[in-house]
């Protein structure tokens, strides 16, 4: 008798957000830490309402939100403008060079 092994199906691909938007997932040990990180992001970009879920058996928190990078607030706007110079195009020291 031969046993048939089921081939696991690949996980469905997550939908890609529209251009100019970024889906962000924050996983932390405490809900307060996740909320604090999300608050910083909301100060920098327009965003959707955050959604919070349990993160595993350890009791952590997983928080999801989507930010609109086409409408940055002042802190992010200033940083984005200054980071677009030619220095931003160079590989960082900790990045592996592609051959």
Backbone as ProteinMPNN parsed JSONL, in Angstrom:
{"seq_chain_A": "XXXXXXXXXXXXXXXXXXXXXXXXXXXXXXXXXXXXXXXXXXXXXXXXXXXXXXXXXXXXXXXXXXXXXXXXXXXXXXXXXXXXXXXXXXXXXXXXXXX", "coords_chain_A": {"N_chain_A": [[0.843, -1.175, 0.0], [0.646, 2.11, -0.899], [1.267, 5.328, 0.283], [-0.231, 8.39, -0.303], [1.187, 11.467, -0.517], [0.278, 14.668, 0.407], [0.93, 17.586, -1.32], [2.01, 20.54, 0.028], [0.229, 23.517, -0.514], [1.347, 26.596, -1.911], [1.622, 29.546, 0.089], [-0.867, 32.05, -0.166], [-0.161, 34.894, -2.148], [0.442, 38.08, -0.778], [-1.586, 40.913, -1.351], [-0.328, 43.572, -3.325], [0.192, 46.873, -2.306], [-1.295, 49.911, -3.668], [0.567, 52.153, -5.855], [2.702, 54.411, -4.168], [1.811, 53.872, -1.646], [2.338, 52.097, 1.43], [2.193, 49.042, 3.057], [2.35, 48.269, 6.421], [3.571, 46.22, 8.96], [3.724, 45.753, 12.346], [5.294, 44.08, 14.869], [5.282, 43.334, 18.192], [6.15, 42.833, 21.682], [4.405, 44.047, 23.411], [1.197, 45.724, 23.393], [1.269, 48.495, 23.771], [3.831, 49.319, 22.917], [3.651, 48.751, 20.168], [1.614, 50.571, 19.471], [2.951, 52.992, 19.977], [5.009, 53.002, 18.043], [3.435, 53.023, 15.72], [2.223, 55.508, 16.048], [4.372, 57.293, 15.653], [4.854, 56.818, 12.927], [2.434, 57.755, 11.887], [2.723, 60.443, 12.392], [4.49, 61.1, 10.459], [3.438, 60.333, 7.968], [0.356, 60.318, 6.077], [-2.14, 58.007, 7.065], [-3.943, 54.857, 7.239], [-6.528, 53.683, 9.467], [-5.259, 51.943, 12.231], [-4.953, 48.393, 12.633], [-5.216, 45.865, 14.969], [-3.902, 42.763, 16.153], [-3.605, 39.583, 17.861], [-0.318, 38.228, 18.358], [0.813, 35.398, 17.952], [1.523, 32.651, 20.252], [2.862, 33.625, 22.412], [1.765, 35.925, 23.346], [2.177, 38.396, 22.154], [1.771, 41.424, 20.146], [0.428, 42.239, 17.011], [0.361, 44.725, 14.696], [-1.24, 46.397, 12.085], [-1.012, 48.785, 9.488], [-1.573, 51.149, 6.852], [0.407, 53.348, 5.062], [0.489, 56.495, 3.363], [2.732, 57.409, 1.188], [2.867, 59.461, -0.592], [1.937, 61.721, 0.532], [3.595, 63.003, 2.666], [4.106, 64.098, 6.046], [5.555, 66.989, 7.651], [8.01, 66.192, 9.179], [8.848, 63.813, 7.806], [8.84, 64.73, 5.182], [10.917, 66.645, 5.028], [13.13, 64.982, 5.553], [12.93, 63.141, 3.421], [13.391, 64.796, 1.191], [16.047, 65.674, 1.602], [17.341, 63.227, 1.573], [17.365, 62.368, -1.009], [19.557, 62.992, -2.516], [22.649, 62.476, -4.384], [24.213, 60.926, -2.695], [22.495, 59.163, -1.52], [22.191, 57.216, -3.408], [24.396, 55.638, -3.331], [25.761, 52.487, -2.238], [25.296, 51.4, 1.122], [27.563, 50.967, 3.912], [27.002, 48.526, 5.205], [25.672, 47.057, 3.315], [25.598, 44.429, 0.973], [27.613, 44.209, -1.873], [26.433, 43.945, -5.171], [27.276, 41.583, -7.591]], "CA_chain_A": [[0.0, 0.0, 0.0], [1.415, 3.346, -0.972], [0.55, 6.477, 0.84], [-0.109, 9.605, -1.117], [1.547, 12.644, 0.271], [-0.275, 15.914, -0.122], [1.908, 18.652, -1.493], [1.452, 21.779, 0.578], [0.068, 24.594, -1.494], [2.068, 27.806, -1.484], [0.801, 30.561, 0.746], [-1.312, 33.053, -1.141], [0.637, 36.125, -2.153], [-0.268, 39.235, -0.237], [-1.785, 41.935, -2.387], [0.622, 44.685, -3.311], [-0.562, 48.124, -2.198], [-1.155, 50.807, -4.823], [1.772, 52.996, -5.882], [2.701, 55.5, -3.201], [1.35, 53.396, -0.338], [3.122, 51.01, 2.001], [1.566, 48.289, 4.139], [3.332, 48.099, 7.477], [3.22, 45.325, 10.051], [4.567, 45.961, 13.518], [5.122, 42.969, 15.8], [5.952, 43.68, 19.44], [5.735, 42.071, 22.863], [3.305, 44.724, 24.11], [0.365, 46.593, 22.559], [1.685, 49.898, 23.92], [4.987, 49.538, 22.047], [3.143, 48.791, 18.793], [0.903, 51.847, 19.29], [3.926, 54.089, 19.947], [5.66, 52.977, 16.729], [2.43, 53.46, 14.745], [2.024, 56.949, 16.244], [5.487, 57.971, 14.973], [4.609, 56.733, 11.487], [1.306, 58.634, 11.548], [3.224, 61.826, 12.407], [5.282, 61.303, 9.253], [2.668, 60.053, 6.753], [-1.066, 60.009, 6.195], [-2.267, 56.56, 7.199], [-5.253, 54.286, 7.527], [-6.727, 53.292, 10.859], [-4.48, 50.75, 12.53], [-5.671, 47.185, 13.004], [-4.371, 45.143, 15.913], [-4.199, 41.343, 16.272], [-2.641, 38.85, 18.696], [0.837, 37.751, 17.574], [1.37, 34.134, 18.416], [1.189, 32.103, 21.577], [3.595, 34.327, 23.473], [0.997, 37.072, 23.821], [2.595, 39.642, 21.526], [0.792, 42.186, 19.369], [0.732, 42.518, 15.605], [-0.422, 45.887, 14.302], [-1.155, 46.675, 10.646], [-1.522, 50.044, 8.986], [-1.1, 51.499, 5.514], [0.778, 54.761, 4.993], [0.481, 57.128, 2.04], [4.024, 58.091, 1.07], [2.753, 60.62, -1.481], [1.528, 62.854, 1.37], [4.338, 62.984, 3.923], [4.04, 65.244, 6.945], [6.815, 67.748, 7.644], [9.252, 65.472, 9.539], [9.259, 62.907, 6.733], [9.06, 65.504, 3.955], [12.272, 67.199, 5.1], [14.085, 63.896, 5.44], [12.869, 62.588, 2.069], [14.017, 65.734, 0.259], [17.498, 65.662, 1.789], [17.902, 61.9, 1.318], [17.311, 62.056, -2.437], [20.752, 63.441, -3.236], [23.44, 61.397, -4.972], [24.742, 60.061, -1.645], [21.495, 58.128, -1.24], [22.29, 56.188, -4.424], [25.555, 54.788, -3.059], [25.502, 51.401, -1.273], [25.716, 51.655, 2.494], [28.661, 50.103, 4.329], [26.551, 47.211, 5.605], [25.008, 46.395, 2.204], [26.47, 43.599, 0.149], [27.714, 44.683, -3.264], [25.966, 42.97, -6.156], [28.288, 41.324, -8.619]], "C_chain_A": [[0.888, 1.238, 0.0], [0.59, 4.478, -0.396], [0.811, 7.694, -0.041], [0.176, 10.774, -0.189], [0.966, 13.877, -0.38], [0.839, 16.949, -0.202], [1.315, 19.933, -0.933], [1.356, 22.852, -0.505], [0.795, 25.83, -0.996], [1.098, 28.793, -0.84], [0.366, 31.596, -0.284], [-0.47, 34.322, -1.016], [-0.204, 37.257, -1.582], [-0.456, 40.257, -1.343], [-0.782, 43.072, -2.22], [-0.188, 45.976, -3.217], [-0.378, 48.982, -3.444], [0.133, 51.633, -4.726], [1.629, 54.133, -4.877], [2.221, 55.103, -1.814], [2.237, 52.247, 0.125], [2.327, 50.361, 3.115], [2.646, 47.99, 5.166], [2.765, 47.174, 8.539], [4.235, 45.509, 11.169], [4.277, 44.813, 14.474], [5.955, 43.285, 17.037], [5.456, 42.789, 20.574], [4.542, 42.731, 23.552], [2.502, 45.612, 23.156], [0.807, 48.056, 22.621], [2.874, 50.211, 23.019], [4.54, 49.629, 20.589], [2.431, 50.111, 18.525], [1.878, 53.02, 19.194], [4.637, 54.155, 18.596], [4.692, 53.475, 15.662], [2.204, 54.973, 14.85], [3.133, 57.748, 15.552], [5.264, 57.961, 13.474], [3.472, 57.653, 11.059], [1.712, 60.107, 11.6], [4.0, 62.144, 11.135], [4.475, 61.158, 7.966], [1.186, 59.963, 7.076], [-1.174, 58.495, 6.294], [-3.712, 56.149, 7.422], [-5.353, 54.038, 9.024], [-5.938, 52.011, 11.109], [-5.406, 49.606, 12.926], [-4.732, 46.344, 13.85], [-4.852, 43.707, 16.073], [-3.226, 40.717, 17.266], [-1.513, 38.32, 17.808], [1.427, 36.5, 18.209], [0.981, 33.765, 19.825], [1.843, 32.862, 22.724], [2.867, 35.564, 23.978], [1.411, 38.398, 23.213], [1.461, 40.302, 20.761], [1.31, 42.392, 17.965], [-0.2, 43.644, 15.186], [-0.191, 46.157, 12.828], [-1.67, 48.079, 10.387], [-0.932, 50.287, 7.607], [-0.795, 52.986, 5.52], [0.798, 55.218, 3.548], [1.762, 57.94, 1.915], [3.982, 59.281, 0.127], [2.334, 61.87, -0.72], [2.272, 62.827, 2.704], [4.09, 64.251, 4.732], [5.429, 65.868, 7.009], [8.038, 66.944, 8.077], [9.743, 64.56, 8.424], [9.577, 63.672, 5.46], [10.48, 66.054, 3.939], [13.321, 66.112, 4.9], [14.094, 63.332, 4.033], [13.561, 63.496, 1.061], [15.529, 65.672, 0.39], [18.107, 64.305, 1.482], [17.902, 61.534, -0.155], [18.537, 62.539, -3.202], [21.555, 62.239, -3.727], [24.018, 60.462, -3.912], [23.769, 58.931, -1.326], [21.581, 56.986, -2.246], [23.471, 55.25, -4.198], [25.168, 53.678, -2.09], [26.012, 51.816, 0.109], [26.803, 50.658, 2.857], [28.201, 48.682, 4.641], [25.775, 46.475, 4.512], [26.012, 45.593, 1.393], [26.457, 44.133, -1.271], [27.239, 43.584, -4.195], [27.043, 42.807, -7.225], [27.659, 40.991, -9.925]], "O_chain_A": [[1.784, 1.366, 0.833], [-0.625, 4.554, -0.578], [1.939, 7.963, -0.454], [-0.529, 11.008, 0.793], [1.143, 14.104, -1.577], [1.591, 17.148, 0.752], [0.246, 20.368, -1.361], [2.278, 23.055, -1.294], [0.851, 26.081, 0.208], [-0.081, 28.855, -1.188], [1.138, 31.97, -1.167], [-0.121, 34.753, 0.083], [-1.396, 37.374, -1.864], [0.428, 40.442, -2.179], [-0.445, 43.468, -1.105], [-1.15, 46.157, -3.964], [0.585, 48.802, -4.189], [0.707, 51.785, -3.648], [0.564, 54.737, -4.754], [2.228, 55.928, -0.9], [2.811, 51.521, -0.687], [1.839, 51.044, 4.016], [3.728, 47.515, 4.822], [1.62, 47.325, 8.964], [5.444, 45.43, 10.954], [3.124, 44.599, 14.849], [7.168, 43.477, 16.952], [4.46, 42.08, 20.43], [3.753, 42.05, 24.207], [3.06, 46.185, 22.221], [0.724, 48.772, 21.623], [2.913, 51.282, 22.413], [5.008, 50.499, 19.854], [2.62, 50.711, 17.467], [1.655, 53.945, 18.412], [4.846, 55.244, 18.061], [5.076, 54.26, 14.795], [2.014, 55.639, 13.832], [2.856, 58.774, 14.93], [5.461, 58.98, 12.812], [3.535, 58.264, 9.992], [1.106, 60.935, 10.919], [4.153, 63.309, 10.77], [4.798, 61.801, 6.968], [0.797, 59.59, 8.183], [-0.389, 57.775, 5.677], [-4.576, 56.965, 7.744], [-4.371, 54.171, 9.754], [-5.953, 51.098, 10.283], [-6.487, 49.817, 13.475], [-3.576, 46.138, 13.48], [-6.056, 43.452, 16.125], [-2.142, 41.253, 17.493], [-1.736, 38.001, 16.64], [2.43, 36.564, 18.92], [0.221, 34.464, 20.495], [1.419, 32.748, 23.874], [3.309, 36.188, 24.943], [1.018, 39.445, 23.728], [0.337, 39.802, 20.734], [2.488, 42.683, 17.757], [-1.419, 43.524, 15.31], [0.953, 46.145, 12.371], [-2.649, 48.511, 10.995], [0.086, 49.698, 7.242], [-1.627, 53.795, 5.93], [1.082, 54.445, 2.633], [1.866, 59.033, 2.472], [4.95, 60.036, 0.044], [2.373, 62.97, -1.273], [1.656, 62.649, 3.754], [3.89, 65.332, 4.178], [6.381, 65.309, 6.464], [9.053, 67.009, 7.384], [10.938, 64.538, 8.128], [10.496, 63.298, 4.731], [11.174, 65.938, 2.929], [14.287, 66.303, 4.162], [15.167, 63.066, 3.492], [14.25, 63.008, 0.166], [16.229, 65.621, -0.621], [19.293, 64.234, 1.158], [18.403, 60.469, -0.514], [18.544, 62.496, -4.433], [21.159, 61.097, -3.494], [24.289, 59.3, -4.216], [24.189, 57.854, -0.905], [21.093, 55.89, -1.969], [23.539, 54.183, -4.809], [24.337, 53.895, -1.208], [27.031, 52.495, 0.233], [26.955, 49.629, 2.2], [28.931, 47.728, 4.371], [25.268, 45.38, 4.754], [27.137, 46.034, 1.161], [25.4, 44.469, -1.806], [27.603, 42.421, -4.026], [27.634, 43.781, -7.691], [28.363, 40.744, -10.904]]}, "name": "protein", "num_of_chains": 1, "seq": "XXXXXXXXXXXXXXXXXXXXXXXXXXXXXXXXXXXXXXXXXXXXXXXXXXXXXXXXXXXXXXXXXXXXXXXXXXXXXXXXXXXXXXXXXXXXXXXXXXX"}
